[in-house]
Every structure is written in structure tokens, then in C-alpha cells.
């Protein structure tokens, strides 16, 4: 497996965690095997063009707009 594939899979799983539970960003980073929270945030932003916190906020805002 390539590093890029592994990175994509980890970020995909991070998005699932962000969508489906209230784990802290630090807990998600650790669950995905990132020892450094800041590195996790940089990788997430590199892949998704937004930070994990921004992603969580965007899905929260989407839910509010769909269900007033």
C-alpha cells in the first residue's frame, strides 16, 4: 500500500468519526494512529482543504439547514 492510499483511508475514516460521534479532535487523531494532533490537522487540511474543526462545523451547519 502506498502512503497516499493510507492517508486517504485515514482521512475518510476521520470524516466518518467527525460525522457520527462527539469524540474530540484529539481523540480522533489518536484513534487513527496519529501521535501528533497538529500533524493530523495538517494532513486533514491537505486532503480536504479545510481543518477537521471546519469540516465538523460544515456538516453541523448542513444538518441545521436540512432540519430547521
C-alpha positions in Angstrom: 0.0 0.0 0.0 1.2 3.5 -0.8 1.4 6.2 1.8 -1.1 8.3 -0.2 -3.6 5.4 -0.1 -3.2 5.1 3.7 -3.5 8.8 4.1 -6.8 8.9 2.1 -8.2 6.0 4.1 -7.3 7.6 7.4 -8.9 10.9 6.4 -12.0 9.1 5.1 -12.4 7.4 8.5 -11.7 10.7 10.3 -14.6 12.2 8.3 -16.9 9.3 9.5 -15.8 9.9 13.1 -16.5 13.6 12.8 -19.9 12.9 11.3 -21.1 10.2 13.6 -19.9 10.9 17.1 -18.8 13.6 19.5 -15.2 12.5 20.0 -12.7 15.4 20.4 -10.4 16.1 17.5 -7.5 14.8 19.7 -9.3 11.6 20.4 -10.0 11.1 16.7 -6.3 11.7 15.8 -5.2 9.1 18.4 -7.8 6.6 17.2 -6.5 6.9 13.7 -2.9 6.4 14.8 -1.7 10.0 14.7 0.6 10.6 17.7 0.8 14.3 16.8 -2.6 16.2 16.8 -1.2 19.1 14.8 0.2 16.7 12.2 -3.3 15.1 11.9 -4.8 18.6 11.3 -2.2 19.4 8.6 -2.8 16.1 6.8 -6.6 16.5 7.0 -6.4 20.1 5.7 -4.1 18.9 2.9 -6.6 16.3 1.8 -9.9 18.2 2.4 -8.9 21.8 2.0 -10.3 22.6 5.5 -9.3 21.7 9.0 -11.1 18.9 10.9 -12.9 21.6 13.0 -14.1 23.4 9.9 -15.3 20.1 8.4 -17.2 19.3 11.6 -18.7 22.8 11.6 -19.7 22.5 7.9 -21.5 19.2 8.4 -23.2 20.6 11.5 -24.4 23.6 9.5 -25.6 21.4 6.7 -27.7 19.4 9.2 -29.2 22.6 10.6 -30.2 23.8 7.2 -31.8 20.5 6.3 -33.7 20.1 9.5 -34.8 23.5 10.9 
